[in-house]
Amino acid sequence: MNLSQTLKAILVGFCFGIGIVWLLAAIIPLTMGLNSAKFIRDCFDDISSISVLSGGISSVIWLILAARGQKKKKKEELENEMLEYFRKQNGNAEKD
């Protein structure tokens, strides 16, 4: 992975982690019959710290998944190139 892909994976993962925590902080009080705005105001510090922690963890996970996907893609490309090479070799051997 090059630098821009790495930074993009980290940024997307961080935003995903923060977004999920804030979304849950807004939805869960509603399902419990509480005032969501009051809950967020009362627990703002806790939600903020958990969202930053979740963003960090999510960015690391996102980076690992992106690297694995890139590795798998390169492996498949190499396999396809090898298959094409051996097909050409077999075609040349049959002509001889």
Contacts in CASP RR format, 6 or more apart in sequence:
PFRMAT RR
TARGET T0000
AUTHOR 0000-0000-0000
METHOD contacts of the structure
MODEL  1
MNLSQTLKAILVGFCFGIGIVWLLAAIIPLTMGLNSAKFIRDCFDDISSI
SVLSGGISSVIWLILAARGQKKKKKEELENEMLEYFRKQNGNAEKD
1 9 0 8 1.000
1 66 0 8 1.000
1 67 0 8 1.000
1 70 0 8 1.000
5 66 0 8 1.000
5 70 0 8 1.000
6 63 0 8 1.000
6 66 0 8 1.000
9 59 0 8 1.000
9 62 0 8 1.000
9 63 0 8 1.000
9 66 0 8 1.000
9 67 0 8 1.000
10 59 0 8 1.000
10 62 0 8 1.000
10 63 0 8 1.000
11 59 0 8 1.000
12 59 0 8 1.000
12 62 0 8 1.000
13 55 0 8 1.000
13 56 0 8 1.000
13 58 0 8 1.000
13 59 0 8 1.000
13 61 0 8 1.000
13 62 0 8 1.000
13 63 0 8 1.000
14 55 0 8 1.000
14 56 0 8 1.000
14 58 0 8 1.000
14 59 0 8 1.000
15 55 0 8 1.000
16 55 0 8 1.000
16 58 0 8 1.000
16 62 0 8 1.000
17 51 0 8 1.000
17 54 0 8 1.000
17 55 0 8 1.000
17 56 0 8 1.000
17 57 0 8 1.000
17 58 0 8 1.000
17 59 0 8 1.000
18 51 0 8 1.000
18 52 0 8 1.000
18 54 0 8 1.000
18 55 0 8 1.000
19 51 0 8 1.000
20 54 0 8 1.000
20 58 0 8 1.000
21 47 0 8 1.000
21 50 0 8 1.000
21 51 0 8 1.000
21 54 0 8 1.000
21 55 0 8 1.000
22 47 0 8 1.000
22 51 0 8 1.000
25 39 0 8 1.000
25 40 0 8 1.000
25 43 0 8 1.000
25 47 0 8 1.000
26 36 0 8 1.000
26 40 0 8 1.000
27 36 0 8 1.000
29 35 0 8 1.000
29 36 0 8 1.000
29 39 0 8 1.000
29 40 0 8 1.000
30 36 0 8 1.000
40 47 0 8 1.000
END
